[in-house]
Amino acid sequence: MLSAIAIVLAYLLGSVSSAILVSHALRLPDPRTSGSRNPGATNVLRTGGRTAALITLLGDVAKGWLPVFIVLQWTDLPGWAAGAVGLAAFLGHVLPVYYRFQGGKGVATALGVLLALNPLVALLSALTWLAVAAIWRYSSLAALVAAGAAPLYLAFAPGEPDFWIVTLVAVMALILFIRHDENIRRLMRGEESRIGEKKKPASGEDDAGGDGSA
């Protein structure tokens, strides 16, 4: 029963959109109707600048970290429950109940989950994102590489890996790839926007679609 309650509460917390709240508080354009129309930190960077994007990023990381941290530190629930709670918070960001299940890509929230599960893996994943982003300047590509690497980092991290936690992190990575399907197609066509650039509309399309944001 406690596990089910924790999972539901984590999903509800994950459904809170930092991008929408920050944009509203700072009187910025609604990220769902501006830029790439994706409620995440990368789009807020486009529409509101670095400060707004940083606050959004920290909020998205925190809502992934907090429920997992609480389960690990303040309850006696098994390891799989911590992974399930993290997945629930991630799904809340991706499919938020408060916003008609239209959410962001989930990169920052996934990082928060990893930070609570294994800080070393979170650090390696973040460094992977930064390295790819610095070299190629594609947020989406950096997110995809980091997401693919995270389950491997977790599986080979020091200590005995928990099968269910590794599996649940792999599920998050798979969902991230699915959420980035448009980005993958744009990358293959050479139409993906680089970090800091205004989104490039594809041939015959308007300025909609996602980015590689949180």
Residue frames as a rotation matrix with the C-alpha (Angstrom) as fourth column:
MET 1
0.567 0.823 0.000 0.00
0.823 -0.567 0.000 0.00
0.000 0.000 -1.000 0.00
LEU 2
0.469 -0.462 -0.753 2.77
0.152 -0.798 0.584 2.44
-0.870 -0.388 -0.304 0.93
SER 3
-0.610 -0.718 0.334 4.56
0.421 0.063 0.905 1.71
-0.671 0.693 0.264 -2.36
ALA 4
-0.153 0.652 0.743 1.40
0.973 -0.031 0.227 2.47
0.171 0.758 -0.630 -4.34
ILE 5
0.786 0.436 -0.439 0.86
0.543 -0.826 0.152 5.73
-0.296 -0.358 -0.886 -2.47
ALA 6
0.052 -0.869 -0.492 4.46
0.119 -0.483 0.867 6.77
-0.991 -0.104 0.078 -3.03
ILE 7
-0.646 -0.268 0.715 4.19
0.688 0.203 0.697 6.01
-0.332 0.942 0.053 -6.76
VAL 8
0.292 0.848 0.443 0.98
0.931 -0.358 0.071 8.05
0.219 0.392 -0.894 -7.14
LEU 9
0.767 -0.032 -0.640 2.39
0.306 -0.859 0.410 11.01
-0.563 -0.511 -0.649 -5.20
ALA 10
-0.315 -0.947 -0.062 5.59
0.275 -0.154 0.949 10.91
-0.908 0.282 0.309 -7.25
TYR 11
-0.415 0.247 0.876 3.56
0.909 0.076 0.409 10.99
0.034 0.966 -0.256 -10.47
LEU 12
0.673 0.740 0.014 1.52
0.735 -0.671 0.097 13.97
0.081 -0.055 -0.995 -9.24
LEU 13
0.446 -0.613 -0.652 4.70
0.127 -0.677 0.724 15.83
-0.886 -0.406 -0.224 -8.27
GLY 14
-0.558 -0.711 0.428 6.28
0.484 0.140 0.864 15.01
-0.674 0.690 0.266 -11.62
SER 15
0.025 0.688 0.726 3.21
0.998 -0.063 0.025 16.39
0.063 0.723 -0.688 -13.38
VAL 16
0.698 0.142 -0.702 3.95
0.320 -0.939 0.128 19.89
-0.641 -0.314 -0.700 -12.08
SER 17
0.520 -0.472 0.712 5.58
0.795 -0.036 -0.605 21.77
0.311 0.881 0.357 -14.97
SER 18
0.024 -0.617 -0.787 8.51
0.694 -0.556 0.457 23.93
-0.719 -0.557 0.415 -13.90
ALA 19
-0.796 -0.372 0.477 8.67
0.605 -0.456 0.653 25.50
-0.025 0.809 0.588 -17.36
ILE 20
-0.055 0.873 0.484 5.05
0.609 -0.355 0.709 26.65
0.791 0.334 -0.513 -17.26
LEU 21
0.665 0.315 -0.677 5.22
0.746 -0.309 0.590 27.90
-0.023 -0.897 -0.441 -13.67
VAL 22
-0.235 -0.845 -0.480 8.50
0.689 -0.493 0.531 29.77
-0.685 -0.206 0.698 -14.18
SER 23
-0.749 -0.013 0.662 7.31
0.593 -0.459 0.662 31.31
0.296 0.888 0.352 -17.44
HIS 24
0.308 0.937 0.167 4.08
0.655 -0.336 0.677 32.44
0.690 -0.099 -0.717 -15.79
ALA 25
0.551 -0.126 -0.825 5.87
0.758 -0.339 0.558 33.85
-0.350 -0.932 -0.091 -12.72
LEU 26
-0.414 -0.821 -0.394 8.38
0.479 -0.564 0.672 35.79
-0.774 0.090 0.627 -14.85
ARG 27
0.445 0.723 -0.528 5.73
-0.137 -0.527 -0.838 36.87
-0.885 0.445 -0.135 -17.37
LEU 28
-0.685 -0.683 -0.253 7.41
-0.455 0.130 0.881 35.04
-0.569 0.719 -0.400 -20.22
PRO 29
-0.146 0.634 -0.760 5.69
-0.933 0.167 0.318 33.45
0.329 0.755 0.567 -23.23
ASP 30
0.556 0.412 0.722 3.96
-0.614 0.789 0.023 30.15
-0.560 -0.456 0.692 -22.52
PRO 31
-0.499 -0.867 -0.015 6.50
-0.657 0.367 0.659 27.48
-0.565 0.339 -0.752 -23.55
ARG 32
-0.299 0.467 0.832 3.66
0.403 0.852 -0.333 25.35
-0.865 0.236 -0.443 -24.91
THR 33
0.725 0.624 0.291 2.87
0.551 -0.273 -0.788 27.97
-0.412 0.732 -0.542 -27.57
SER 34
0.793 -0.520 -0.317 6.29
-0.584 -0.797 -0.154 29.56
-0.173 0.308 -0.936 -28.16
GLY 35
-0.209 -0.978 0.018 9.60
-0.898 0.199 0.392 28.41
-0.387 0.066 -0.920 -29.57
SER 36
-0.859 -0.175 -0.481 9.58
-0.377 0.852 0.363 24.66
0.347 0.493 -0.798 -30.00
ARG 37
0.120 0.978 0.169 6.36
-0.776 -0.014 0.631 24.42
0.620 -0.207 0.757 -27.94
ASN 38
0.150 -0.162 -0.975 8.05
0.399 0.912 -0.090 22.02
0.905 -0.376 0.201 -25.56
PRO 39
0.801 0.219 0.557 7.68
-0.360 -0.568 0.741 22.77
0.478 -0.794 -0.376 -21.82
GLY 40
0.674 -0.655 -0.342 11.30
0.738 0.615 0.278 22.23
0.028 -0.440 0.898 -20.89
ALA 41
0.392 -0.579 -0.715 14.46
0.365 -0.615 0.699 24.11
-0.844 -0.535 -0.030 -19.98
THR 42
-0.595 -0.676 0.434 15.90
0.657 -0.099 0.747 24.31
-0.463 0.730 0.503 -23.50
ASN 43
-0.085 0.644 0.760 12.77
0.839 -0.365 0.404 25.98
0.537 0.672 -0.510 -24.85
VAL 44
0.822 0.328 -0.466 12.63
0.551 -0.668 0.501 28.34
-0.147 -0.668 -0.729 -21.86
LEU 45
-0.153 -0.942 -0.298 16.22
0.563 -0.331 0.758 29.27
-0.812 -0.052 0.581 -22.70
ARG 46
-0.620 -0.028 0.784 14.97
0.763 -0.251 0.595 30.34
0.180 0.968 0.177 -26.12
THR 47
0.146 0.862 0.486 11.93
0.629 -0.460 0.627 32.24
0.764 0.215 -0.609 -24.87
GLY 48
0.932 0.362 0.027 13.13
0.188 -0.547 0.816 33.64
0.310 -0.755 -0.578 -21.54
GLY 49
0.363 -0.873 0.326 16.90
-0.654 -0.488 -0.578 33.51
0.663 -0.004 -0.748 -21.22
ARG 50
-0.353 -0.707 -0.613 19.43
-0.106 0.681 -0.725 31.77
0.929 -0.191 -0.316 -19.02
THR 51
-0.837 0.023 0.547 18.05
-0.545 -0.140 -0.827 32.61
0.058 -0.990 0.130 -15.58
ALA 52
0.169 0.980 0.107 14.57
-0.962 0.188 -0.198 31.33
-0.215 -0.070 0.974 -16.37
ALA 53
0.430 -0.060 -0.901 16.04
-0.494 0.820 -0.290 28.23
0.756 0.570 0.323 -18.02
LEU 54
-0.650 -0.745 -0.150 18.25
-0.234 0.384 -0.893 27.51
0.723 -0.546 -0.424 -15.00
ILE 55
-0.574 0.524 0.629 15.33
-0.767 -0.075 -0.637 27.79
-0.287 -0.848 0.445 -12.58
THR 56
0.492 0.772 -0.403 13.30
-0.867 0.474 -0.151 25.50
0.074 0.423 0.903 -14.84
LEU 57
0.047 -0.584 -0.810 16.14
-0.352 0.749 -0.561 22.99
0.935 0.312 -0.171 -15.02
LEU 58
-0.870 -0.417 0.263 16.59
-0.361 0.175 -0.916 22.91
0.336 -0.892 -0.303 -11.24
GLY 59
-0.186 0.891 0.415 12.85
-0.913 -0.001 -0.408 22.49
-0.363 -0.454 0.813 -10.73
ASP 60
0.588 0.407 -0.699 12.68
-0.703 0.685 -0.192 19.57
0.400 0.604 0.689 -13.16
VAL 61
-0.346 -0.778 -0.524 15.71
-0.218 0.610 -0.762 17.90
0.913 -0.149 -0.381 -11.57
ALA 62
-0.790 0.004 0.614 14.30
-0.610 -0.111 -0.784 18.40
0.065 -0.994 0.090 -8.07
LYS 63
0.191 0.957 0.218 10.96
-0.954 0.233 -0.187 16.75
-0.230 -0.173 0.958 -8.79
GLY 64
0.521 -0.106 -0.847 12.78
-0.342 0.883 -0.321 13.64
0.782 0.457 0.424 -10.00
TRP 65
-0.511 -0.849 -0.137 15.23
-0.132 0.235 -0.963 13.62
0.849 -0.474 -0.232 -7.10
LEU 66
-0.501 0.243 0.831 12.94
-0.834 -0.393 -0.388 14.38
0.232 -0.887 0.400 -4.15
PRO 67
0.573 0.804 0.160 10.50
-0.813 0.532 0.236 11.42
0.104 -0.265 0.958 -4.20
VAL 68
0.553 -0.448 -0.702 13.27
0.073 0.866 -0.494 8.88
0.830 0.222 0.512 -4.78
PHE 69
-0.534 -0.780 0.324 15.39
-0.218 -0.244 -0.945 10.41
0.817 -0.576 -0.040 -2.01
ILE 70
-0.131 0.577 0.806 12.46
-0.983 -0.183 -0.029 10.26
0.131 -0.796 0.591 0.41
VAL 71
0.827 0.464 -0.316 11.80
-0.457 0.884 0.103 6.59
0.327 0.059 0.943 -0.39
LEU 72
0.277 -0.812 -0.513 15.46
0.208 0.572 -0.793 5.65
0.938 0.113 0.328 -0.02
GLN 73
-0.655 -0.687 0.313 16.17
-0.068 -0.360 -0.931 7.64
0.753 -0.631 0.189 3.14
TRP 74
-0.662 0.437 0.609 12.92
-0.749 -0.421 -0.512 7.76
0.032 -0.795 0.606 5.08
THR 75
0.535 0.843 0.049 11.15
-0.844 0.536 -0.008 4.46
-0.033 -0.037 0.999 4.32
ASP 76
-0.277 -0.568 0.775 11.92
-0.484 0.779 0.398 0.77
-0.830 -0.265 -0.491 4.44
LEU 77
0.781 0.610 -0.133 10.58
-0.392 0.314 -0.865 0.14
-0.486 0.727 0.484 0.96
PRO 78
0.346 -0.666 0.661 12.66
0.567 0.709 0.419 -2.20
-0.748 0.230 0.623 -1.27
GLY 79
-0.573 -0.740 -0.353 14.98
0.143 -0.514 0.846 -0.97
-0.807 0.434 0.400 -4.02
TRP 80
-0.662 0.354 0.660 12.49
0.742 0.183 0.645 -1.63
0.108 0.917 -0.384 -6.80
ALA 81
0.402 0.861 -0.311 10.08
0.895 -0.441 -0.064 0.81
-0.193 -0.253 -0.948 -5.12
ALA 82
0.051 -0.475 -0.879 12.64
0.137 -0.868 0.477 3.60
-0.989 -0.145 0.020 -5.36
GLY 83
-0.903 -0.389 0.181 13.07
0.195 0.004 0.981 2.84
-0.382 0.921 0.072 -9.05
ALA 84
-0.306 0.880 0.363 9.29
0.933 0.203 0.296 2.71
0.187 0.430 -0.884 -9.58
VAL 85
0.457 0.425 -0.781 8.83
0.637 -0.770 -0.047 6.03
-0.621 -0.476 -0.622 -7.79
GLY 86
-0.416 -0.698 -0.583 11.51
-0.022 -0.633 0.773 7.57
-0.909 0.335 0.248 -9.99
LEU 87
-0.875 0.155 0.458 9.83
0.484 0.274 0.831 6.24
0.003 0.949 -0.315 -13.11
ALA 88
0.120 0.987 -0.103 6.48
0.990 -0.127 -0.057 7.62
-0.069 -0.095 -0.993 -11.90
ALA 89
0.249 -0.102 -0.963 7.95
0.259 -0.951 0.168 11.11
-0.933 -0.291 -0.210 -11.40
PHE 90
-0.796 -0.595 -0.114 9.52
-0.010 -0.175 0.985 10.90
-0.606 0.785 0.133 -14.86
LEU 91
-0.608 0.647 0.460 6.21
0.776 0.362 0.516 9.82
0.168 0.671 -0.722 -16.42
GLY 92
0.300 0.704 -0.644 4.51
0.785 -0.566 -0.253 12.69
-0.543 -0.430 -0.722 -14.65
HIS 93
-0.237 -0.467 -0.852 6.78
-0.133 -0.853 0.504 15.13
-0.962 0.233 0.140 -16.45
VAL 94
-0.977 -0.205 0.064 6.30
0.016 0.227 0.974 13.40
-0.214 0.952 -0.219 -19.80
LEU 95
-0.469 0.883 0.006 2.54
0.392 0.202 0.898 12.80
0.792 0.423 -0.441 -19.42
PRO 96
-1.000 -0.022 -0.015 1.33
0.023 -0.457 -0.889 15.34
0.013 -0.889 0.457 -16.83
VAL 97
-0.385 0.919 -0.083 -2.22
0.923 0.385 -0.022 14.90
0.012 -0.085 -0.996 -15.60
TYR 98
-0.048 0.362 -0.931 -2.56
0.471 -0.814 -0.341 18.66
-0.881 -0.454 -0.132 -15.02
TYR 99
-0.261 -0.178 -0.949 -1.82
-0.590 -0.749 0.303 19.57
-0.764 0.639 0.091 -18.64
ARG 100
0.686 0.685 -0.245 -3.83
-0.627 0.385 -0.678 17.03
-0.370 0.619 0.693 -20.63
PHE 101
0.614 -0.499 0.612 -0.85
0.309 0.865 0.395 14.63
-0.726 -0.054 0.685 -20.66
GLN 102
0.774 -0.412 0.481 1.16
0.393 -0.283 -0.875 17.00
0.497 0.866 -0.057 -22.88
GLY 103
0.850 -0.473 -0.232 4.56
0.094 -0.297 0.950 17.28
-0.518 -0.830 -0.208 -21.17
GLY 104
0.434 -0.800 -0.416 8.25
-0.872 -0.489 0.031 17.69
-0.228 0.349 -0.909 -21.81
LYS 105
0.308 -0.416 -0.856 10.91
-0.551 0.655 -0.517 15.25
0.775 0.631 -0.027 -22.90
GLY 106
0.972 0.233 -0.043 11.97
-0.092 0.536 0.839 14.29
0.218 -0.811 0.543 -19.36
VAL 107
0.281 -0.945 -0.166 15.76
0.292 0.249 -0.923 14.65
0.914 0.211 0.346 -19.55
ALA 108
-0.404 -0.473 0.783 16.22
-0.519 -0.586 -0.622 16.82
0.753 -0.658 -0.008 -16.45
THR 109
0.440 0.634 0.636 13.71
-0.894 0.243 0.376 14.83
0.084 -0.735 0.673 -14.40
ALA 110
0.877 -0.208 -0.432 15.50
0.119 0.967 -0.225 11.60
0.465 0.146 0.873 -15.36
LEU 111
-0.145 -0.975 0.170 18.75
0.059 -0.180 -0.982 13.19
0.988 -0.132 0.083 -14.19
GLY 112
-0.143 0.166 0.976 17.13
-0.903 -0.425 -0.060 13.98
0.405 -0.890 0.211 -10.85
VAL 113
0.881 0.472 0.033 16.04
-0.457 0.831 0.318 10.37
0.123 -0.295 0.948 -10.50
LEU 114
0.528 -0.765 -0.369 19.59
0.380 0.602 -0.703 9.20
0.760 0.231 0.608 -11.20
LEU 115
-0.231 -0.633 0.739 20.98
-0.401 -0.630 -0.665 11.73
0.886 -0.450 -0.108 -8.73
ALA 116
0.268 0.415 0.870 18.94
-0.963 0.079 0.259 10.13
0.038 -0.906 0.421 -5.94
LEU 117
0.983 0.159 -0.089 19.60
-0.163 0.986 -0.037 6.55
0.082 0.051 0.995 -7.04
ASN 118
0.433 -0.900 0.056 23.33
0.845 0.427 0.323 6.89
-0.314 -0.092 0.945 -7.68
PRO 119
0.746 -0.119 -0.655 25.10
-0.091 -0.993 0.077 10.29
-0.660 0.002 -0.751 -7.65
LEU 120
-0.344 -0.938 0.038 28.11
-0.135 0.090 0.987 8.89
-0.929 0.334 -0.157 -9.50
VAL 121
-0.399 0.297 0.867 25.94
0.847 0.482 0.225 7.64
-0.352 0.824 -0.444 -12.36
ALA 122
0.720 0.682 -0.126 24.14
0.609 -0.709 -0.356 10.98
-0.332 0.179 -0.926 -12.44
LEU 123
0.361 -0.681 -0.637 27.49
-0.288 -0.731 0.618 12.78
-0.887 -0.040 -0.460 -12.65
LEU 124
-0.636 -0.615 0.466 28.73
0.203 0.449 0.870 10.53
-0.745 0.648 -0.161 -15.46
SER 125
0.007 0.736 0.677 25.46
0.973 0.152 -0.175 11.00
-0.232 0.660 -0.715 -17.36
ALA 126
0.821 0.286 -0.494 25.61
0.255 -0.958 -0.132 14.78
-0.511 -0.018 -0.859 -16.93
LEU 127
-0.060 -0.929 -0.365 29.24
-0.317 -0.329 0.890 14.85
-0.946 0.169 -0.275 -18.09
THR 128
-0.543 -0.047 0.838 28.27
0.655 0.601 0.458 12.76
-0.525 0.798 -0.296 -21.10
TRP 129
0.546 0.808 0.221 25.53
0.806 -0.436 -0.400 15.26
-0.227 0.397 -0.889 -21.96
LEU 130
0.680 -0.315 -0.663 27.93
-0.130 -0.940 0.314 18.19
-0.722 -0.127 -0.680 -21.54
ALA 131
-0.388 -0.907 0.163 30.63
-0.012 0.182 0.983 16.57
-0.921 0.380 -0.081 -23.66
VAL 132
-0.353 0.331 0.875 28.30
0.896 0.388 0.215 15.76
-0.269 0.860 -0.433 -26.56
ALA 133
0.727 0.682 -0.086 26.60
0.645 -0.720 -0.257 19.17
-0.237 0.132 -0.962 -26.32
ALA 134
0.405 -0.651 -0.642 29.95
-0.168 -0.743 0.648 20.98
-0.899 -0.155 -0.410 -26.27
ILE 135
-0.608 -0.707 0.363 31.26
0.181 0.322 0.929 19.12
-0.773 0.630 -0.068 -29.31
TRP 136
-0.707 0.367 0.605 28.16
0.699 0.233 0.676 19.04
0.107 0.901 -0.421 -31.53
ARG 137
-0.943 0.306 -0.130 25.91
-0.244 -0.902 -0.358 21.67
-0.227 -0.306 0.925 -29.85
TYR 138
-0.321 0.886 -0.334 22.78
-0.332 0.226 0.916 19.55
0.887 0.405 0.222 -30.24
SER 139
-0.415 0.240 0.878 20.76
-0.907 -0.034 -0.419 19.30
-0.071 -0.970 0.232 -27.04
SER 140
0.654 0.757 -0.022 18.74
-0.753 0.647 -0.120 16.40
-0.077 0.095 0.992 -28.41
LEU 141
0.441 -0.573 -0.691 21.80
-0.191 0.693 -0.696 14.39
0.877 0.439 0.196 -29.46
ALA 142
-0.601 -0.681 0.418 23.40
-0.518 -0.066 -0.853 14.97
0.608 -0.729 -0.313 -26.06
ALA 143
-0.058 0.683 0.728 20.22
-0.968 0.139 -0.207 13.80
-0.243 -0.717 0.654 -24.34
LEU 144
0.801 0.400 -0.446 20.02
-0.539 0.806 -0.245 10.65
0.261 0.437 0.861 -26.46
VAL 145
0.035 -0.877 -0.480 23.65
-0.151 0.470 -0.870 9.67
0.988 0.103 -0.116 -25.87
ALA 146
-0.682 -0.279 0.676 23.40
-0.662 -0.156 -0.733 10.34
0.310 -0.948 -0.078 -22.12
ALA 147
0.273 0.873 0.405 20.13
-0.941 0.329 -0.074 8.41
-0.198 -0.361 0.912 -21.87
GLY 148
0.736 -0.020 -0.677 21.60
-0.331 0.862 -0.385 5.42
0.591 0.507 0.627 -23.67
ALA 149
-0.259 -0.949 -0.179 24.68
-0.158 0.225 -0.961 5.45
0.953 -0.220 -0.209 -21.48
ALA 150
-0.144 0.198 0.970 22.88
-0.928 -0.368 -0.063 5.82
0.344 -0.909 0.236 -18.12
PRO 151
0.858 0.483 0.175 21.68
-0.513 0.789 0.338 2.18
0.025 -0.380 0.925 -17.75
LEU 152
0.572 -0.729 -0.376 25.17
0.313 0.618 -0.721 0.97
0.758 0.295 0.581 -18.67
TYR 153
-0.337 -0.667 0.665 26.80
-0.410 -0.532 -0.741 3.28
0.848 -0.522 -0.094 -16.14
LEU 154
0.206 0.520 0.829 24.37
-0.972 0.013 0.233 2.02
0.110 -0.854 0.508 -13.51
ALA 155
0.942 0.186 -0.278 24.92
-0.196 0.981 -0.008 -1.65
0.271 0.062 0.960 -14.38
PHE 156
0.363 -0.896 -0.256 28.71
0.590 0.434 -0.681 -1.32
0.722 0.096 0.686 -14.08
ALA 157
0.336 -0.200 0.920 28.83
-0.571 -0.820 0.030 1.12
0.749 -0.536 -0.390 -11.16
PRO 158
-0.750 -0.659 -0.050 30.71
-0.330 0.438 -0.836 0.02
0.573 -0.611 -0.546 -8.03
GLY 159
-0.561 0.549 0.619 28.69
-0.632 0.198 -0.749 -2.26
-0.534 -0.812 0.236 -5.79
GLU 160
-0.765 0.364 0.531 26.05
0.473 0.877 0.081 -4.84
-0.436 0.313 -0.844 -6.57
PRO 161
-0.879 0.464 -0.105 23.65
-0.429 -0.678 0.597 -3.50
0.206 0.570 0.795 -9.22
ASP 162
-0.434 0.834 0.340 19.94
-0.130 0.316 -0.940 -3.82
-0.892 -0.452 -0.029 -8.49
PHE 163
-0.795 0.082 0.601 18.35
0.564 0.462 0.684 -5.57
-0.222 0.883 -0.414 -11.47
TRP 164
0.169 0.977 0.127 15.01
0.976 -0.148 -0.163 -3.81
-0.140 0.152 -0.978 -11.12
ILE 165
0.426 -0.068 -0.902 16.51
0.147 -0.979 0.143 -0.35
-0.893 -0.193 -0.407 -10.77
VAL 166
-0.693 -0.707 -0.142 18.72
-0.085 -0.116 0.990 -0.89
-0.716 0.698 0.020 -13.82
THR 167
-0.585 0.549 0.597 15.67
0.807 0.464 0.365 -2.16
-0.077 0.695 -0.715 -15.73
LEU 168
0.463 0.822 -0.333 13.53
0.793 -0.551 -0.260 0.83
-0.397 -0.143 -0.907 -14.73
VAL 169
0.055 -0.532 -0.845 16.29
-0.157 -0.840 0.519 3.26
-0.986 0.104 -0.130 -15.74
ALA 170
-0.881 -0.339 0.330 16.51
0.221 0.320 0.921 1.44
-0.418 0.885 -0.207 -19.07
VAL 171
-0.059 0.943 0.326 12.75
0.991 0.096 -0.097 1.93
-0.123 0.318 -0.940 -19.47
MET 172
0.510 0.175 -0.842 13.22
0.263 -0.964 -0.041 5.67
-0.819 -0.200 -0.538 -18.86
ALA 173
-0.509 -0.785 -0.354 15.94
-0.194 -0.297 0.935 5.71
-0.839 0.544 -0.001 -21.52
LEU 174
-0.707 0.311 0.635 13.66
0.686 0.518 0.510 3.95
-0.170 0.797 -0.580 -23.99
ILE 175
0.401 0.904 -0.146 10.87
0.854 -0.426 -0.297 6.47
-0.331 -0.006 -0.944 -23.35
LEU 176
0.177 -0.430 -0.885 13.35
-0.055 -0.903 0.427 9.31
-0.983 -0.027 -0.184 -23.85
PHE 177
-0.856 -0.485 0.178 14.25
0.108 0.168 0.980 7.89
-0.506 0.858 -0.091 -27.25
ILE 178
-0.284 0.840 0.462 10.56
0.958 0.260 0.117 7.63
-0.022 0.476 -0.879 -28.15
ARG 179
0.546 0.508 -0.666 9.96
0.573 -0.806 -0.145 11.20
-0.611 -0.303 -0.732 -27.00
HIS 180
-0.054 -0.673 -0.738 12.83
-0.311 -0.691 0.652 12.36
-0.949 0.265 -0.172 -29.21
ASP 181
0.050 0.065 0.997 11.60
0.717 0.692 -0.081 10.66
-0.695 0.718 -0.012 -32.38
GLU 182
0.925 0.304 0.227 11.07
0.376 -0.654 -0.656 13.97
-0.051 0.692 -0.720 -34.19
ASN 183
0.617 -0.766 -0.179 14.51
-0.604 -0.607 0.516 15.15
-0.505 -0.210 -0.837 -33.10
ILE 184
-0.105 -0.652 0.751 16.09
0.112 0.743 0.660 11.97
-0.988 0.153 -0.005 -34.41
ARG 185
0.415 0.327 0.849 14.46
0.852 0.188 -0.489 12.51
-0.320 0.926 -0.201 -37.80
ARG 186
0.999 -0.048 -0.022 15.59
-0.052 -0.953 -0.297 16.15
-0.007 0.298 -0.955 -37.87
LEU 187
0.303 -0.945 0.119 19.13
-0.468 -0.039 0.883 15.16
-0.830 -0.323 -0.454 -36.91
MET 188
-0.091 -0.302 0.949 19.21
0.557 0.775 0.300 12.69
-0.826 0.556 0.098 -39.78
ARG 189
0.582 0.375 0.722 17.96
0.812 -0.312 -0.492 15.40
0.040 0.873 -0.487 -42.17
GLY 190
-0.531 -0.844 0.073 20.37
0.825 -0.535 -0.182 18.02
0.193 -0.037 0.981 -40.84
GLU 191
-0.098 0.620 0.779 17.46
0.211 -0.752 0.625 20.24
0.973 0.225 -0.057 -39.74
GLU 192
0.465 0.268 -0.843 17.88
0.847 0.141 0.512 20.09
0.256 -0.953 -0.162 -35.96
SER 193
0.721 -0.175 0.671 18.57
-0.200 -0.979 -0.040 23.41
0.664 -0.105 -0.741 -34.22
ARG 194
-0.235 -0.860 -0.453 21.76
0.526 0.279 -0.803 23.81
0.817 -0.427 0.387 -32.25
ILE 195
0.128 0.240 -0.962 21.83
0.985 -0.141 0.096 25.00
-0.113 -0.960 -0.255 -28.65
GLY 196
-0.386 -0.232 -0.893 21.11
0.378 -0.922 0.076 28.72
-0.841 -0.309 0.444 -28.48
GLU 197
-0.997 0.066 -0.031 19.62
-0.053 -0.358 0.932 28.91
0.050 0.931 0.361 -31.97
LYS 198
-0.177 0.983 -0.054 16.02
-0.832 -0.179 -0.526 29.57
-0.526 -0.049 0.849 -32.82
LYS 199
-0.112 0.185 0.976 14.38
0.142 0.975 -0.169 26.35
-0.984 0.119 -0.135 -33.94
LYS 200
-0.833 -0.209 -0.512 14.70
-0.473 -0.213 0.855 25.72
-0.288 0.954 0.079 -37.68
PRO 201
0.259 0.949 0.181 11.34
-0.591 0.304 -0.747 24.96
-0.764 0.086 0.639 -39.28
ALA 202
-0.517 -0.398 0.758 11.53
0.275 0.761 0.587 21.90
-0.810 0.512 -0.284 -41.51
SER 203
-0.974 0.133 -0.182 10.47
-0.217 -0.337 0.916 22.14
0.060 0.932 0.357 -45.10
GLY 204
-0.398 0.906 -0.143 6.72
-0.033 0.142 0.989 22.64
0.917 0.399 -0.027 -45.26
GLU 205
0.085 0.410 -0.908 6.40
0.904 0.351 0.244 22.88
0.418 -0.842 -0.341 -41.46
ASP 206
0.644 0.116 0.756 5.90
-0.151 -0.950 0.274 25.72
0.750 -0.291 -0.594 -39.01
ASP 207
-0.360 -0.854 0.376 7.92
-0.524 -0.148 -0.838 26.37
0.772 -0.499 -0.395 -35.88
ALA 208
0.650 0.575 0.497 6.39
-0.749 0.375 0.546 23.51
0.128 -0.728 0.674 -33.91
GLY 209
0.549 -0.413 -0.727 7.80
0.097 0.895 -0.435 20.26
0.830 0.168 0.532 -32.69
GLY 210
0.957 -0.146 -0.252 10.10
0.270 0.120 0.955 19.35
-0.109 -0.982 0.154 -29.85
ASP 211
0.389 -0.917 0.089 13.67
-0.675 -0.349 -0.650 19.99
0.627 0.193 -0.755 -28.90
GLY 212
-0.011 -0.465 -0.885 16.15
0.297 0.844 -0.447 18.12
0.955 -0.268 0.129 -26.77
SER 213
-0.297 -0.112 0.948 15.13
-0.642 -0.712 -0.285 19.91
0.707 -0.693 0.139 -23.64
ALA 214
-0.992 -0.010 0.125 14.17
-0.112 0.528 -0.842 18.75
-0.058 -0.849 -0.525 -20.23
